[in-house]
Amino acid sequence: MLVIAEAVALINTLPNWTVLDQIIFSTKAPDKKFIFGKGNLQILTEKIKGLPHITAVFLNTERLSSLTKKELEDVWGVKVFDRYTIVLNIFRCNARTKEAKLQIALAEIPLLRTNLKNETSQLDQQRGGSRYIMGSGETFMEMQYRLLKEKEFKIRKALEKLRRKRSVLRTQRRRREFPVISVMGYTNCGKTTLIKALTGDSGLHPQDQLFATLDITAHGGYLPSHLAVIYVDTIGFLSELPHDLIESFSATLEDVAYSDLIVHVRDISHPETVLQKASVLSVLKNLNLPSHLLDSIIEVHNKVDLIEGYQSTEPNAIAISALLGHGLEELRGKIEKTVLKTTGKKILTIKVNLAGPQLSWLYKEATVQEVDVMPEDGTANVKVIISNSALGKYKNIFPQSQVILCN
């Protein structure tokens, strides 16, 4: 099952954590004092007590109430984690940039607020929760809540500043008219490995673990026609990602809406690859992306080297091994064809006077593919890929030039 396999994978992703045993039980509502019935709770308790090496229990539910967590820890004598705290710990381990660390800090706020509420309740029971801080007019807990609120405000302000900076970078890309290709997929499907294979970026270091990529990163590459493009690596998806974490990291997916193309990478060797695909497509639909972007998604079946004699049953999917390089030429060709269609770029042959500035202008503003020099009259036929706006500028600057549309 996808759920139990993911639960094990989440724990194995954390440094020095190991799964000793796993079991599936039906549960009640997670806000109840115990999420298990008496019989199941007794079975679990006996199982945990019978494994002396257990140091913690992971319950694969989104959020446990603080009361449930405390009661279970008292019964079992070990720490208890839910899906939210485990994923948050993985994020902490993998955060590299300032933005990722800020997003994690924002995701921690609900947890800190819950812990503070518990401390307040305990102090009230001990008749210590209403004491004022030396003439300040507020209790200790009121001060803690205020500081937490101020911390959240500062984090959101810093993230907004980074968001505006990203918006400026997007504007610069559009001005230079680099097509942007967002590479998306389930966590650990091989997105980063694929981008490294397509761009030759030696600075990329793919890792075989969940959520190895937490930041939007951009990498330059070239298509077969020598058209320069930008590949954007995104955070991997996961089914039932805790709500507060989705909210904190939603800003990293803003760039996807400004893409010219989405490449959806699937780990076709994974036993639950069909369910993973459904999960990714569900998230994409909820991002309110333009319909033309959703309609032009290229689906890539990665890791075919792990399946002997693999044959895709989906006619429009491209089978590859990003690690071994299989199928990459076909993929590059499909990306190029789709990018030219979605961006409206044209392939033209333009006759230029070699004594004038036309050729250097085209090298600067378009993608020059071929230059066929005709020395007898000092001209050249230049085959280019050019956008409509750049073509319009060229015609205004050089109105006498001959432009021939290529098939």
Solvent accessible surface area in square Angstrom, and as a share of the most:
residue,aa,sasa,rsa
1,M,148,0.66
2,L,16,0.08
3,V,66,0.38
4,I,43,0.22
5,A,41,0.32
6,E,9,0.04
7,A,8,0.06
8,V,34,0.19
9,A,35,0.27
10,L,0,0.00
11,I,13,0.07
12,N,86,0.44
13,T,22,0.13
14,L,8,0.04
15,P,79,0.50
16,N,159,0.81
17,W,86,0.30
18,T,102,0.59
19,V,41,0.24
20,L,100,0.50
21,D,71,0.37
22,Q,94,0.42
23,I,76,0.39
24,I,110,0.56
25,F,48,0.20
26,S,88,0.57
27,T,81,0.47
28,K,114,0.48
29,A,46,0.36
30,P,60,0.38
31,D,105,0.54
32,K,108,0.46
33,K,100,0.42
34,F,54,0.23
35,I,3,0.01
36,F,11,0.05
37,G,23,0.23
38,K,185,0.78
39,G,47,0.45
40,N,39,0.20
41,L,25,0.13
42,Q,111,0.49
43,I,89,0.45
44,L,12,0.06
45,T,26,0.15
46,E,105,0.47
47,K,72,0.31
48,I,14,0.07
49,K,121,0.51
50,G,55,0.53
51,L,60,0.30
52,P,116,0.73
53,H,148,0.66
54,I,31,0.16
55,T,114,0.66
56,A,33,0.26
57,V,19,0.11
58,F,42,0.18
59,L,18,0.09
60,N,51,0.26
61,T,34,0.20
62,E,73,0.33
63,R,64,0.23
64,L,14,0.07
65,S,34,0.22
66,S,35,0.23
67,L,95,0.47
68,T,0,0.00
69,K,55,0.23
70,K,103,0.44
71,E,42,0.19
72,L,0,0.00
73,E,37,0.16
74,D,95,0.49
75,V,52,0.30
76,W,5,0.02
77,G,61,0.58
78,V,28,0.16
79,K,108,0.46
80,V,0,0.00
81,F,34,0.14
82,D,7,0.03
83,R,6,0.02
84,Y,1,0.00
85,T,18,0.10
86,I,0,0.00
87,V,0,0.00
88,L,0,0.00
89,N,32,0.16
90,I,1,0.01
91,F,1,0.00
92,R,105,0.38
93,C,59,0.35
94,N,13,0.07
95,A,10,0.08
96,R,154,0.56
97,T,58,0.34
98,K,134,0.57
99,E,35,0.16
100,A,0,0.00
101,K,114,0.48
102,L,29,0.14
103,Q,1,0.00
104,I,8,0.04
105,A,21,0.17
106,L,14,0.07
107,A,1,0.01
108,E,34,0.15
109,I,2,0.01
110,P,35,0.22
111,L,38,0.19
112,L,69,0.34
113,R,90,0.33
114,T,43,0.25
115,N,69,0.35
116,L,16,0.08
117,K,136,0.58
118,N,45,0.23
119,E,86,0.39
120,T,30,0.17
121,S,54,0.35
122,Q,82,0.36
123,L,55,0.27
124,D,79,0.41
125,Q,144,0.64
126,Q,130,0.58
127,R,213,0.78
128,G,18,0.17
129,G,11,0.11
130,S,79,0.51
131,R,176,0.64
132,Y,142,0.54
133,I,60,0.30
134,M,192,0.86
135,G,84,0.81
136,S,63,0.41
137,G,60,0.57
138,E,34,0.15
139,T,15,0.09
140,F,89,0.37
141,M,9,0.04
142,E,91,0.41
143,M,43,0.19
144,Q,51,0.23
145,Y,79,0.30
146,R,105,0.38
147,L,82,0.41
148,L,19,0.09
149,K,147,0.62
150,E,72,0.32
151,K,87,0.37
152,E,33,0.15
153,F,134,0.56
154,K,141,0.60
155,I,12,0.06
156,R,106,0.39
157,K,133,0.56
158,A,30,0.23
159,L,6,0.03
160,E,66,0.29
161,K,139,0.59
162,L,38,0.19
163,R,66,0.24
164,R,137,0.50
165,K,128,0.54
166,R,26,0.10
167,S,45,0.29
168,V,84,0.48
169,L,77,0.38
170,R,23,0.08
171,T,48,0.28
172,Q,84,0.37
173,R,41,0.15
174,R,129,0.47
175,R,174,0.64
176,R,172,0.63
177,E,60,0.27
178,F,61,0.26
179,P,3,0.02
180,V,14,0.08
181,I,0,0.00
182,S,0,0.00
183,V,0,0.00
184,M,0,0.00
185,G,0,0.00
186,Y,8,0.03
187,T,8,0.05
188,N,52,0.26
189,C,1,0.01
190,G,15,0.14
191,K,12,0.05
192,T,21,0.12
193,T,31,0.18
194,L,0,0.00
195,I,0,0.00
196,K,69,0.29
197,A,33,0.25
198,L,10,0.05
199,T,31,0.18
200,G,60,0.57
201,D,45,0.23
202,S,93,0.60
203,G,55,0.53
204,L,18,0.09
205,H,138,0.61
206,P,52,0.33
207,Q,97,0.43
208,D,130,0.67
209,Q,45,0.20
210,L,17,0.08
211,F,2,0.01
212,A,34,0.26
213,T,25,0.14
214,L,3,0.02
215,D,19,0.10
216,I,31,0.16
217,T,50,0.29
218,A,48,0.37
219,H,22,0.10
220,G,55,0.53
221,G,6,0.06
222,Y,146,0.55
223,L,5,0.03
224,P,69,0.44
225,S,7,0.05
226,H,112,0.50
227,L,8,0.04
228,A,26,0.20
229,V,2,0.01
230,I,22,0.11
231,Y,2,0.01
232,V,1,0.00
233,D,2,0.01
234,T,0,0.00
235,I,9,0.05
236,G,4,0.04
237,F,9,0.04
238,L,8,0.04
239,S,21,0.13
240,E,120,0.54
241,L,27,0.14
242,P,0,0.00
243,H,120,0.54
244,D,35,0.18
245,L,0,0.00
246,I,84,0.43
247,E,87,0.39
248,S,7,0.05
249,F,7,0.03
250,S,53,0.34
251,A,6,0.05
252,T,3,0.02
253,L,21,0.10
254,E,61,0.27
255,D,4,0.02
256,V,0,0.00
257,A,39,0.30
258,Y,111,0.42
259,S,8,0.05
260,D,38,0.20
261,L,0,0.00
262,I,0,0.00
263,V,1,0.01
264,H,2,0.01
265,V,0,0.00
266,R,8,0.03
267,D,17,0.09
268,I,17,0.09
269,S,37,0.24
270,H,47,0.21
271,P,118,0.74
272,E,35,0.16
273,T,16,0.10
274,V,107,0.62
275,L,94,0.47
276,Q,12,0.05
277,K,47,0.20
278,A,57,0.44
279,S,21,0.14
280,V,1,0.00
281,L,51,0.25
282,S,58,0.37
283,V,47,0.27
284,L,0,0.00
285,K,137,0.58
286,N,114,0.58
287,L,50,0.25
288,N,136,0.70
289,L,14,0.07
290,P,51,0.32
291,S,82,0.53
292,H,109,0.49
293,L,1,0.00
294,L,53,0.26
295,D,121,0.63
296,S,25,0.16
297,I,42,0.21
298,I,4,0.02
299,E,24,0.11
300,V,0,0.00
301,H,2,0.01
302,N,4,0.02
303,K,45,0.19
304,V,23,0.13
305,D,57,0.29
306,L,120,0.60
307,I,58,0.30
308,E,177,0.79
309,G,67,0.64
310,Y,50,0.19
311,Q,149,0.66
312,S,41,0.26
313,T,131,0.76
314,E,54,0.24
315,P,128,0.81
316,N,120,0.62
317,A,15,0.12
318,I,8,0.04
319,A,38,0.30
320,I,0,0.00
321,S,0,0.00
322,A,5,0.04
323,L,140,0.70
324,L,103,0.51
325,G,34,0.33
326,H,100,0.44
327,G,30,0.29
328,L,14,0.07
329,E,124,0.55
330,E,113,0.51
331,L,0,0.00
332,R,45,0.16
333,G,34,0.32
334,K,72,0.30
335,I,0,0.00
336,E,30,0.13
337,K,149,0.63
338,T,17,0.10
339,V,0,0.00
340,L,29,0.14
341,K,171,0.73
342,T,46,0.27
343,T,42,0.24
344,G,30,0.29
345,K,27,0.11
346,K,75,0.32
347,I,46,0.24
348,L,4,0.02
349,T,24,0.14
350,I,0,0.00
351,K,69,0.29
352,V,3,0.02
353,N,75,0.39
354,L,66,0.33
355,A,98,0.76
356,G,29,0.28
357,P,84,0.53
358,Q,24,0.11
359,L,38,0.19
360,S,74,0.48
361,W,41,0.14
362,L,0,0.00
363,Y,129,0.49
364,K,165,0.70
365,E,70,0.31
366,A,19,0.14
367,T,21,0.12
368,V,21,0.12
369,Q,44,0.20
370,E,105,0.47
371,V,53,0.30
372,D,84,0.44
373,V,77,0.44
374,M,44,0.20
375,P,110,0.69
376,E,142,0.64
377,D,80,0.42
378,G,29,0.28
379,T,21,0.12
380,A,0,0.00
381,N,45,0.23
382,V,0,0.00
383,K,64,0.27
384,V,0,0.00
385,I,2,0.01
386,I,2,0.01
387,S,12,0.08
388,N,87,0.45
389,S,60,0.39
390,A,4,0.03
391,L,17,0.09
392,G,31,0.30
393,K,113,0.48
394,Y,0,0.00
395,K,102,0.43
396,N,124,0.64
397,I,94,0.48
398,F,27,0.11
399,P,94,0.59
400,Q,170,0.75
401,S,26,0.17
402,Q,102,0.45
403,V,47,0.27
404,I,83,0.42
405,L,119,0.59
406,C,36,0.22
407,N,196,1.01
